[in-house]
Amino acid sequence: MIKTDVIIVGSGIAALQLARQLQEHLNVMIITKKKLRDSNSYLAQGGIAAPVGKWDKVELHTKDTLKAGCHHQPEHIVKNVISDGKRIVDYMIGDGAPFDRKSDGELALGMEGAHSIARILHSGGDQTGRFMVEYLLNALDEKTRIVEGEMVFELVKNIRGKCCGVKTKLVDGSINYYPASHVVLATGGAGAVYSVNSNAPTAAGDGMALAFRTGAALSDMEFIQFHPTLLSLRGESGGLISEAVRGAGALLINERGERIMEGVHPQLELAPRHIVAERINGERLSGKTIYLDISPVKDFEAKFPSITKMCKIHQIPLDEGKIPVSPGCHFTMGGILTDEVGNSTIEGLYAIGEVACTGLHGANRLASNSLLEGLVFGERLAKHLITSNKNAPPEIMESEQCGNPPEINFNGAELKERMMRDVGIIRNEKNLTRHLNWLNARSLSFNTDLDPLSQSEIQTYLMWVVSTLITQSALIRTESRGGHIRSDYPLENDEEWFKRSILLMKENHQLKVVYDEQHQIEIYA
């Protein structure tokens, strides 16, 4: 068997950037539960935010990020990520990455919500994620081993508590064990635990649940971003309508043609996402239908080919200039607590991309900062692992999970509907408590043997874990801030909650809550 130095779980931008940087130095394996291109990154319509324009600066991008995140993040972390991101994007531009350009050859920089200047680099109009994934995949060679169709369902530790491998479940029920010196979770966010979402079906919070069960600390799980504009199809979502459409001039209107963002925020349609989503949600609850008026956007079909294709599939008549929209779950700001490299609180376990809580996004992610984050932390962690790689993992111990296998007495669709209803855009104590009581009534444990379960049963169980963590955090934070909106606590409470995070971890098989002042908890590094 070929020795594996680094196992990367997931295949999005962060994972591929890490593998690209590592492959000349260490033996790397990528494991993905479906196909290599099944990721949120591949679906990303929006672009990469970076201060590469003539009039843009790192400081300005930092200011916009802090403002969008309600200053719930350390300024130095934000500034350093954006500074690294600018350097990486400048390199990619020189390397021939397929960014869109204007007729004069200059980069076509787009505008999106809460940005003060046009700084969004796009590829293929609204197909940036696909283009970037292919760009990174083309840089991989045979030295990076790729395992598809295997679901990582347990992280394995040795007798010292170091993470040193993973167990995977195949569709036929068989189990594989892969040892490695380092395990990196790059599994994406948890949007798929909601019934209306923009995410790939695979993005159901697996990595967060795996890390929690292993004892790692998670942070800011209550901060969930709901994208304002998903294609609305009689109560269901047909897919994402990128914020770049509003950046290109589209307007939010009701069925009478009235603009709904006037008088709500100075940036109108380009206000921070939680403000736009809350407004649309309120209008819809009052019985109104909300549309994106795309008539001001010149050459819409050429600029947004994938959105055009999606609308035509669902028989939306674009010649009428109106696309029906509603909010849906889009991004998870919280996740596995890490330092500025990607170390978690467990030795040998790392997290990068949306699965991680790095301190960049705060209470609400600034549009198009996510792909930038993946590129930055993929590179940072690669440098760290190359310089700190140790010998093969020590003696492996048996799984610490015990007890009878859980009985999954509910289905994932039911959980998703309940999450959307009770832990959705607008929250309150009554609904959060109702959902937490329902989760507790499933009689499941955080410390249980998953070996006998099928892939689908494991997926439902892991969704239960993540749903519990999100709901518990949302119930504890008694204020409204960023992506966390409480109707019973409608204002920010700086006296109690400013720059204060809720950390969740497993202790003696139970959920332990810790209050963290700006990531002061010890990170294993």
C-alpha positions as CSV (number, residue, x, y, z in Angstrom):
1,M,0.0,0.0,0.0
2,I,1.2,3.5,-0.9
3,K,1.8,5.5,2.2
4,T,-0.6,8.5,2.5
5,D,0.7,11.6,4.2
6,V,-2.5,13.7,3.8
7,I,-6.1,12.7,3.3
8,I,-8.3,15.5,2.0
9,V,-12.1,14.9,2.5
10,G,-14.0,16.9,-0.1
11,S,-13.3,18.1,-3.6
12,G,-14.1,21.8,-3.8
13,I,-11.9,24.9,-4.3
14,A,-10.2,24.6,-1.0
15,A,-9.5,20.9,-1.4
16,L,-8.1,21.2,-4.9
17,Q,-6.0,24.2,-4.1
18,L,-4.5,22.3,-1.1
19,A,-3.8,19.2,-3.3
20,R,-2.3,21.3,-6.0
21,Q,0.2,22.8,-3.6
22,L,1.0,19.5,-1.8
23,Q,1.4,17.0,-4.6
24,E,5.1,17.7,-5.4
25,H,6.0,17.3,-1.7
26,L,3.7,14.7,0.0
27,N,1.5,11.7,-0.9
28,V,-2.1,13.1,-1.1
29,M,-5.4,11.3,-1.3
30,I,-8.7,13.1,-2.1
31,I,-11.9,11.3,-0.9
32,T,-15.3,12.4,-2.0
33,K,-18.6,10.7,-1.3
34,K,-20.0,11.3,-4.8
35,K,-18.2,12.5,-7.9
36,L,-15.2,14.8,-8.0
37,R,-17.2,17.7,-9.4
38,D,-20.1,17.3,-6.9
39,S,-19.5,20.4,-4.8
40,N,-20.7,23.8,-3.9
41,S,-17.6,25.2,-5.5
42,Y,-18.5,23.7,-8.9
43,L,-22.0,25.3,-8.6
44,A,-20.8,28.7,-7.7
45,Q,-22.2,31.4,-10.0
46,G,-20.6,34.3,-8.2
47,G,-17.0,35.1,-8.6
48,I,-13.9,35.7,-6.5
49,A,-13.7,39.0,-4.6
50,A,-10.2,40.4,-4.5
51,P,-8.8,44.0,-4.5
52,V,-7.0,43.8,-7.8
53,G,-8.7,46.8,-9.5
54,K,-6.9,50.0,-10.2
55,W,-8.7,51.9,-7.5
56,D,-9.2,49.1,-5.0
57,K,-7.1,48.4,-1.8
58,V,-6.8,45.7,0.8
59,E,-7.9,48.1,3.4
60,L,-11.1,48.9,1.5
61,H,-11.9,45.2,1.0
62,T,-11.2,44.6,4.7
63,K,-13.6,47.4,5.7
64,D,-16.4,46.0,3.5
65,T,-15.9,42.5,4.9
66,L,-15.9,43.7,8.6
67,K,-19.1,45.7,7.9
68,A,-20.9,42.9,6.2
69,G,-19.9,40.5,9.1
70,C,-21.2,43.0,11.7
71,H,-17.6,43.3,13.1
72,H,-18.0,39.8,14.6
73,Q,-14.5,39.0,13.4
74,P,-10.9,40.0,14.2
75,E,-9.7,42.7,11.9
76,H,-6.2,41.3,11.6
77,I,-7.5,37.9,10.4
78,V,-9.7,39.6,7.7
79,K,-6.9,41.9,6.5
80,N,-4.3,39.0,6.3
81,V,-6.7,36.8,4.3
82,I,-7.5,39.5,1.9
83,S,-3.8,40.4,1.5
84,D,-2.9,36.8,0.8
85,G,-5.9,36.5,-1.5
86,K,-4.8,39.5,-3.6
87,R,-1.4,37.9,-4.0
88,I,-2.9,34.5,-5.0
89,V,-5.3,36.0,-7.5
90,D,-2.6,38.2,-9.0
91,Y,-0.6,35.0,-9.5
92,M,-3.6,33.2,-11.1
93,I,-4.2,36.1,-13.5
94,G,-0.5,35.8,-14.6
95,D,-0.9,32.1,-14.8
96,G,-3.7,32.4,-17.3
97,A,-6.7,31.6,-15.1
98,P,-9.8,32.0,-17.3
99,F,-11.2,35.3,-15.8
100,D,-13.6,37.3,-17.9
101,R,-12.3,40.4,-19.6
102,K,-13.7,43.4,-21.3
103,S,-13.2,44.1,-25.0
104,D,-10.1,46.2,-24.2
105,G,-8.5,43.2,-22.4
106,E,-9.0,44.6,-18.9
107,L,-10.5,42.4,-16.2
108,A,-14.3,42.6,-16.1
109,L,-14.8,43.3,-12.4
110,G,-18.3,42.9,-11.2
111,M,-20.3,44.5,-8.3
112,E,-22.1,42.6,-5.6
113,G,-24.0,43.3,-2.4
114,A,-22.2,45.2,0.4
115,H,-19.1,45.9,-1.7
116,S,-18.2,49.5,-2.0
117,I,-16.4,49.0,-5.4
118,A,-16.5,46.6,-8.3
119,R,-14.0,43.8,-7.4
120,I,-15.6,40.5,-8.4
121,L,-13.7,38.4,-10.9
122,H,-15.9,36.1,-12.9
123,S,-15.4,33.3,-15.4
124,G,-17.8,32.3,-18.0
125,G,-20.2,35.0,-16.9
126,D,-22.0,33.1,-14.1
127,Q,-20.0,29.9,-14.1
128,T,-17.0,30.9,-12.0
129,G,-17.0,27.9,-9.8
130,R,-17.0,25.4,-12.7
131,F,-14.2,27.2,-14.5
132,M,-12.1,27.5,-11.3
133,V,-12.5,23.8,-10.4
134,E,-11.5,22.8,-13.9
135,Y,-8.5,25.2,-13.7
136,L,-7.3,23.5,-10.5
137,L,-8.1,20.0,-11.6
138,N,-5.9,20.5,-14.7
139,A,-3.0,21.3,-12.4
140,L,-3.3,18.0,-10.6
141,D,-1.3,14.9,-11.8
142,E,-1.3,11.2,-11.1
143,K,0.5,11.8,-7.8
144,T,-2.8,12.9,-6.2
145,R,-4.9,9.8,-5.7
146,I,-8.7,10.3,-6.0
147,V,-11.3,8.1,-4.4
148,E,-14.9,8.7,-5.5
149,G,-18.1,7.3,-4.1
150,E,-16.9,6.6,-0.6
151,M,-18.5,8.5,2.3
152,V,-16.2,9.3,5.2
153,F,-18.3,8.6,8.3
154,E,-15.7,8.5,11.1
155,L,-12.4,10.1,12.0
156,V,-10.0,7.7,13.8
157,K,-7.6,8.7,16.5
158,N,-4.6,7.0,18.1
159,I,-4.0,6.4,21.8
160,R,-2.6,9.9,22.1
161,G,-5.8,11.4,20.7
162,K,-4.2,12.4,17.4
163,C,-6.4,12.1,14.3
164,C,-4.6,9.6,12.1
165,G,-7.1,8.3,9.5
166,V,-10.7,7.9,8.3
167,K,-13.3,5.2,7.8
168,T,-15.5,5.3,4.7
169,K,-18.7,3.6,3.8
170,L,-19.4,2.4,0.3
171,V,-22.8,2.1,-1.4
172,D,-22.8,-1.7,-0.9
173,G,-22.3,-1.2,2.8
174,S,-18.7,-2.3,3.0
175,I,-16.2,-0.2,5.0
176,N,-12.7,0.9,4.2
177,Y,-10.1,2.3,6.5
178,Y,-7.4,4.8,5.3
179,P,-4.6,5.8,7.7
180,A,-2.7,9.1,7.2
181,S,-0.4,11.5,9.1
182,H,-2.8,14.4,8.5
183,V,-6.6,14.5,7.9
184,V,-8.1,17.6,6.3
185,L,-11.8,18.3,6.2
186,A,-12.9,20.3,3.2
187,T,-16.4,19.1,3.0
188,G,-18.2,22.4,2.5
189,G,-21.1,23.8,4.4
190,A,-24.5,22.6,5.8
191,G,-27.0,24.3,3.4
192,A,-28.5,21.0,2.5
193,V,-30.0,20.5,6.0
194,Y,-32.6,23.1,4.9
195,S,-35.4,22.2,2.5
196,V,-34.9,25.4,0.4
197,N,-31.2,25.9,-0.4
198,S,-28.8,26.8,-3.1
199,N,-26.3,24.1,-2.2
200,A,-25.2,20.8,-3.8
201,P,-27.1,17.9,-2.2
202,T,-23.8,16.7,-0.8
203,A,-23.3,19.8,1.4
204,A,-25.1,18.6,4.4
205,G,-22.6,19.4,7.1
206,D,-20.8,16.0,7.2
207,G,-17.4,17.5,8.1
208,M,-18.8,19.5,11.0
209,A,-20.6,16.5,12.4
210,L,-17.5,14.3,12.1
211,A,-15.3,16.8,13.8
212,F,-17.8,17.3,16.6
213,R,-18.1,13.6,17.2
214,T,-14.3,13.4,17.4
215,G,-14.1,16.1,20.0
216,A,-13.2,19.2,18.0
217,A,-14.6,22.6,18.9
218,L,-17.2,24.2,16.5
219,S,-18.0,27.9,16.5
220,D,-20.7,30.4,15.3
221,M,-23.1,27.7,14.1
222,E,-26.0,30.0,14.5
223,F,-24.8,32.2,11.7
224,I,-26.5,30.9,8.5
225,Q,-26.6,33.0,5.4
226,F,-29.9,32.9,3.4
227,H,-29.4,34.1,-0.1
228,P,-32.1,36.6,-1.1
229,T,-32.7,35.3,-4.6
230,L,-33.3,31.7,-5.4
231,L,-35.5,30.9,-8.3
232,S,-39.0,30.5,-6.7
233,L,-41.1,27.6,-8.1
234,R,-44.4,27.3,-6.2
235,G,-42.7,26.9,-2.8
236,E,-39.6,25.1,-4.1
237,S,-36.2,26.3,-5.3
238,G,-35.1,25.9,-8.9
239,G,-31.6,27.1,-8.2
240,L,-29.5,30.2,-7.4
241,I,-29.9,33.6,-9.1
242,S,-26.5,35.1,-8.5
243,E,-26.2,38.4,-6.7
244,A,-24.2,39.5,-9.8
245,V,-27.6,39.9,-11.5
246,R,-28.5,42.7,-9.1
247,G,-24.9,44.0,-9.4
248,A,-25.6,44.3,-13.1
249,G,-28.7,46.4,-12.5
250,A,-31.6,44.1,-11.8
251,L,-34.3,45.4,-9.4
252,L,-36.4,43.7,-6.7
253,I,-40.1,44.4,-7.3
254,N,-43.4,43.1,-6.2
255,E,-46.3,42.1,-8.5
256,R,-47.3,45.8,-8.8
257,G,-43.9,46.7,-10.1
258,E,-43.0,48.6,-6.9
259,R,-39.3,48.5,-5.7
260,I,-39.2,46.8,-2.3
261,M,-35.8,47.9,-1.2
262,E,-36.5,51.7,-1.4
263,G,-36.3,53.2,2.1
264,V,-34.9,50.0,3.5
265,H,-31.1,50.5,3.0
266,P,-28.9,53.1,1.2
267,Q,-27.5,50.4,-1.0
268,L,-31.0,49.2,-2.1
269,E,-30.7,45.9,-3.9
270,L,-27.1,45.6,-3.0
271,A,-27.6,45.9,0.7
272,P,-26.0,43.1,2.8
273,R,-27.6,39.7,2.2
274,H,-29.4,39.3,5.5
275,I,-31.1,42.6,5.1
276,V,-32.3,41.8,1.5
277,A,-33.4,38.3,2.5
278,E,-35.3,39.6,5.5
279,R,-37.1,42.2,3.4
280,I,-38.1,39.6,0.7
281,N,-39.2,37.2,3.3
282,G,-41.4,39.8,5.0
283,E,-43.0,40.7,1.7
284,R,-43.7,37.1,0.8
285,L,-45.2,36.5,4.3
286,S,-47.6,39.4,3.6
287,G,-48.8,37.5,0.5
288,K,-46.8,39.3,-2.2
289,T,-44.8,37.8,-5.0
290,I,-41.3,39.1,-5.5
291,Y,-39.5,39.3,-8.8
292,L,-36.1,40.3,-10.1
293,D,-36.8,42.8,-12.8
294,I,-34.0,42.0,-15.3
295,S,-35.1,44.5,-17.9
296,P,-32.3,47.0,-17.0
297,V,-29.6,44.4,-17.6
298,K,-28.3,44.6,-21.1
299,D,-27.4,41.3,-22.8
300,F,-28.7,39.3,-19.9
301,E,-28.5,35.9,-21.6
302,A,-24.9,36.5,-22.7
303,K,-23.8,37.7,-19.3
304,F,-25.6,34.9,-17.4
305,P,-25.7,31.8,-19.5
306,S,-26.2,29.2,-16.7
307,I,-29.1,31.3,-15.1
308,T,-30.7,31.6,-18.5
309,K,-30.5,27.9,-19.1
310,M,-32.0,27.2,-15.6
311,C,-34.9,29.6,-16.2
312,K,-35.6,28.1,-19.6
313,I,-35.6,24.6,-18.1
314,H,-38.3,25.8,-15.6
315,Q,-40.2,27.6,-18.4
316,I,-39.6,31.1,-17.0
317,P,-40.3,33.6,-19.9
318,L,-37.3,35.8,-19.8
319,D,-38.7,38.0,-22.5
320,E,-41.1,39.3,-19.9
321,G,-38.2,40.5,-17.9
322,K,-39.2,39.1,-14.5
323,I,-37.8,36.2,-12.5
324,P,-39.7,35.0,-9.4
325,V,-37.4,34.8,-6.4
326,S,-37.4,33.8,-2.7
327,P,-34.7,33.4,-0.1
328,G,-33.0,30.1,0.7
329,C,-30.1,28.7,2.7
330,H,-26.8,29.5,1.0
331,F,-23.8,29.6,3.3
332,T,-22.6,28.5,6.7
333,M,-20.5,31.2,8.4
334,G,-19.7,29.0,11.4
335,G,-18.0,25.6,11.5
336,I,-14.9,23.8,12.8
337,L,-12.9,26.3,14.8
338,T,-9.5,26.8,13.3
339,D,-6.5,29.1,13.5
340,E,-5.1,31.1,10.6
341,V,-3.5,28.0,9.0
342,G,-6.3,25.5,9.4
343,N,-5.4,23.6,12.6
344,S,-8.4,22.5,14.6
345,T,-8.5,21.8,18.3
346,I,-7.6,18.1,17.6
347,E,-4.0,17.2,16.7
348,G,-3.7,16.0,13.1
349,L,-7.1,17.3,12.1
350,Y,-7.5,20.4,9.9
351,A,-10.4,22.2,8.3
352,I,-10.5,24.6,5.3
353,G,-13.2,26.2,3.2
354,E,-16.8,26.5,4.3
355,V,-16.6,23.7,6.8
356,A,-14.2,25.8,8.9
357,C,-14.8,28.8,11.0
358,T,-11.6,30.8,10.4
359,G,-12.7,34.2,11.6
360,L,-13.1,35.7,8.1
361,H,-16.8,35.9,7.7
362,G,-18.1,37.0,11.1
363,A,-21.9,37.1,11.4
364,N,-22.5,37.4,7.6
365,R,-20.2,36.5,4.7
366,L,-19.4,39.3,2.2
367,A,-20.4,38.2,-1.3
368,S,-17.7,36.2,-3.2
369,N,-15.3,36.0,-0.2
370,S,-15.8,32.2,0.0
371,L,-13.8,31.2,-3.1
372,L,-11.1,33.6,-2.0
373,E,-11.0,31.9,1.4
374,G,-10.7,28.5,-0.1
375,L,-7.7,29.6,-2.2
376,V,-6.0,31.3,0.7
377,F,-6.4,28.5,3.3
378,G,-5.6,25.8,0.7
379,E,-2.2,27.5,0.2
380,R,-1.6,28.3,3.8
381,L,-2.3,24.8,5.0
382,A,-0.1,23.3,2.3
383,K,2.8,25.3,3.4
384,H,2.2,24.3,7.0
385,L,1.9,20.6,6.2
386,I,5.0,20.6,4.0
387,T,7.1,22.1,6.8
388,S,5.6,20.1,9.7
389,N,5.0,16.7,8.2
390,K,5.9,13.9,10.6
391,N,6.4,10.2,10.2
392,A,3.7,7.7,9.6
393,P,0.9,7.7,12.3
394,P,1.6,5.9,15.5
395,E,-0.4,2.9,16.7
396,I,-4.1,3.0,15.7
397,M,-6.7,2.5,18.4
398,E,-10.2,1.2,17.9
399,S,-13.1,3.6,17.3
400,E,-14.1,5.4,20.5
401,Q,-17.7,5.3,19.4
402,C,-19.7,2.8,21.4
403,G,-23.2,1.6,22.1
404,N,-25.9,0.2,19.9
405,P,-26.2,1.6,16.4
406,P,-28.8,4.4,16.2
407,E,-32.3,3.7,15.0
408,I,-33.1,6.3,12.4
409,N,-36.8,6.8,12.9
410,F,-37.3,9.8,10.7
411,N,-36.2,10.9,7.2
412,G,-34.0,13.7,6.0
413,A,-36.8,15.5,4.2
414,E,-38.8,15.9,7.4
415,L,-35.7,17.3,9.2
416,K,-35.1,19.7,6.4
417,E,-38.7,21.0,6.4
418,R,-38.6,21.5,10.2
419,M,-35.2,23.3,9.9
420,M,-36.7,25.7,7.3
421,R,-39.8,26.4,9.4
422,D,-38.2,26.7,12.9
423,V,-34.5,27.6,12.4
424,G,-34.9,29.5,9.1
425,I,-34.5,33.2,8.2
426,I,-36.5,34.5,11.2
427,R,-36.2,32.7,14.5
428,N,-37.7,32.9,18.0
429,E,-37.5,31.0,21.3
430,K,-40.8,29.1,20.7
431,N,-39.9,27.7,17.3
432,L,-36.3,27.0,18.2
433,T,-37.3,25.1,21.4
434,R,-39.9,23.2,19.4
435,H,-37.3,22.0,16.9
436,L,-34.8,21.2,19.6
437,N,-37.4,19.1,21.5
438,W,-38.2,17.3,18.3
439,L,-34.5,16.5,17.7
440,N,-34.1,15.3,21.3
441,A,-37.1,13.1,20.9
442,R,-35.3,11.1,18.2
443,S,-33.4,9.4,21.1
444,L,-30.0,9.6,19.2
445,S,-26.6,9.9,20.8
446,F,-23.5,11.8,19.8
447,N,-21.4,8.8,20.7
448,T,-22.7,5.8,18.8
449,D,-21.5,3.1,16.4
450,L,-22.3,4.0,12.8
451,D,-20.6,0.9,11.2
452,P,-23.8,-1.1,10.6
453,L,-25.7,1.8,9.0
454,S,-26.0,2.5,5.2
455,Q,-24.8,5.6,3.5
456,S,-28.2,7.1,3.5
457,E,-28.8,6.3,7.2
458,I,-25.4,7.8,8.1
459,Q,-26.2,10.9,6.1
460,T,-29.5,11.4,8.0
461,Y,-27.8,10.9,11.3
462,L,-25.0,13.4,10.6
463,M,-27.7,15.9,9.5
464,W,-29.3,15.3,12.9
465,V,-26.0,16.2,14.6
466,V,-25.6,19.4,12.6
467,S,-29.2,20.4,13.0
468,T,-28.8,20.1,16.8
469,L,-25.7,22.2,16.8
470,I,-27.2,25.0,14.7
471,T,-30.5,25.0,16.7
472,Q,-28.7,25.0,20.1
473,S,-26.5,27.9,19.1
474,A,-29.4,29.9,17.7
475,L,-31.4,29.4,20.9
476,I,-28.4,30.6,23.1
477,R,-27.7,33.8,21.1
478,T,-30.3,36.2,22.4
479,E,-29.9,39.0,19.8
480,S,-30.1,39.6,16.1
481,R,-26.8,39.9,14.3
482,G,-25.9,39.2,10.7
483,G,-27.4,36.0,9.4
484,H,-28.9,35.2,12.9
485,I,-32.2,37.1,13.2
486,R,-34.5,36.7,16.2
487,S,-37.9,38.2,16.2
488,D,-38.0,38.1,20.0
489,Y,-34.6,39.8,20.2
490,P,-34.6,42.1,17.1
491,L,-31.6,44.2,18.0
492,E,-27.9,43.7,18.3
493,N,-26.9,43.3,22.0
494,D,-23.3,44.6,22.0
495,E,-23.1,44.6,25.8
496,E,-23.5,40.8,26.0
497,W,-22.6,39.5,22.6
498,F,-20.2,41.8,20.7
499,K,-17.3,39.7,19.4
500,R,-18.4,36.8,21.6
501,S,-18.7,33.4,20.0
502,I,-20.6,30.3,21.1
503,L,-18.3,27.2,21.0
504,L,-19.8,23.7,21.0
505,M,-17.9,20.5,21.7
506,K,-18.5,17.0,22.9
507,E,-17.4,16.1,26.5
508,N,-18.4,12.8,28.1
509,H,-20.7,12.1,25.2
510,Q,-22.7,15.3,25.9
511,L,-22.9,18.7,24.3
512,K,-20.7,21.3,26.1
513,V,-21.1,25.0,25.5
514,V,-18.2,27.5,25.9
515,Y,-18.2,31.2,25.4
516,D,-15.2,32.4,23.5
517,E,-13.9,35.9,23.3
518,Q,-12.5,36.2,19.7
519,H,-11.1,32.7,19.4
520,Q,-9.1,32.6,22.6
521,I,-9.6,28.8,23.0
522,E,-6.4,26.8,22.5
523,I,-5.9,25.5,19.0
524,Y,-3.7,22.5,18.5
525,A,-0.7,23.6,16.4
